[in-house]
């Protein structure tokens, strides 16, 4: 059982890791709308799909680590027909 300080520290660490993994995907992978266009407005950016295969060679290890982490956290939505495209799920689960 975690004490309150440990629980808060763990929640903060997970939030930081979630944000870092999201940022790796968002900044290192090309993004598209569902029909393949680049997002043009804030709503489209929030709903963007990220082409994880489109990351440059130097970025690929970071993207793969982020994908693995976000998969374990249940934070990825796979595109139904485009292999390698993912959407980032939102939300935080409390730590007990």
C-alpha positions as CSV (number, residue, x, y, z in Angstrom):
1,X,0.0,0.0,0.0
2,X,1.4,3.4,-1.0
3,X,1.3,6.3,1.4
4,X,0.0,9.6,0.1
5,X,3.4,11.1,-0.8
6,X,4.3,7.9,-2.7
7,X,1.0,7.9,-4.5
8,X,1.3,11.5,-5.5
9,X,4.9,11.0,-6.7
10,X,3.9,8.0,-8.7
11,X,0.9,9.8,-10.3
12,X,3.2,12.7,-11.3
13,X,5.9,10.4,-12.7
14,X,3.3,8.6,-14.8
15,X,1.8,11.9,-16.0
16,X,5.3,13.1,-17.0
17,X,6.0,9.8,-18.8
18,X,2.7,10.0,-20.6
19,X,3.3,13.5,-21.7
20,X,6.9,12.7,-22.9
21,X,5.7,9.7,-24.9
22,X,2.9,11.7,-26.5
23,X,5.3,14.5,-27.4
24,X,7.7,12.0,-29.0
25,X,4.9,10.8,-31.3
26,X,3.4,14.3,-31.9
27,X,6.7,15.9,-32.8
28,X,8.6,13.1,-34.6
29,X,5.8,11.6,-36.8
30,X,3.8,13.2,-39.6
31,X,0.2,13.8,-38.7
32,X,-2.9,13.5,-40.9
33,X,-6.7,13.7,-40.8
34,X,-8.7,10.6,-41.3
35,X,-8.8,11.2,-45.0
36,X,-5.0,11.7,-45.3
37,X,-4.8,15.5,-45.3
38,X,-2.5,17.4,-42.9
39,X,-4.6,18.8,-40.0
40,X,-5.6,22.4,-40.8
41,X,-7.3,23.6,-37.6
42,X,-7.3,23.0,-33.8
43,X,-10.1,20.4,-34.0
44,X,-8.3,18.4,-36.7
45,X,-5.0,18.6,-34.8
46,X,-6.7,17.1,-31.7
47,X,-8.1,14.3,-33.7
48,X,-5.0,13.7,-35.9
49,X,-3.6,10.4,-36.8
50,X,0.2,10.0,-36.6
51,X,2.1,7.9,-39.1
52,X,4.7,6.2,-36.9
53,X,6.4,4.7,-39.9
54,X,7.0,8.2,-41.2
55,X,9.5,9.1,-38.5
56,X,13.1,9.8,-39.7
57,X,15.7,7.2,-39.0
58,X,17.2,9.1,-36.1
59,X,13.8,9.5,-34.5
60,X,12.7,5.8,-34.9
61,X,14.1,4.5,-31.6
62,X,12.3,7.3,-29.7
63,X,9.1,6.6,-31.5
64,X,9.3,2.9,-30.9
65,X,9.9,3.4,-27.2
66,X,6.9,5.8,-27.0
67,X,4.7,3.3,-28.9
68,X,5.7,0.5,-26.6
69,X,5.0,2.7,-23.5
70,X,1.7,4.1,-24.8
71,X,0.6,0.6,-25.8
72,X,1.2,-0.7,-22.3
73,X,-0.7,2.2,-20.9
74,X,-3.6,1.6,-23.3
75,X,-3.2,5.1,-24.8
76,X,-3.1,4.2,-28.5
77,X,-5.9,3.9,-31.0
78,X,-4.9,2.0,-34.1
79,X,-6.2,3.3,-37.5
80,X,-8.7,0.7,-38.9
81,X,-7.1,0.5,-42.3
82,X,-3.7,2.3,-42.3
83,X,-1.0,0.2,-40.9
84,X,1.3,2.3,-38.6
85,X,-1.1,5.1,-38.0
86,X,-2.1,5.8,-34.4
87,X,-4.2,8.3,-32.6
88,X,-3.3,9.2,-29.0
89,X,-6.0,8.5,-26.4
90,X,-6.7,11.0,-23.7
91,X,-7.4,10.6,-20.0
92,X,-5.6,9.7,-16.8
93,X,-6.3,6.8,-14.5
94,X,-5.9,7.3,-10.8
95,X,-3.1,5.4,-9.1
96,X,-4.2,3.4,-6.0
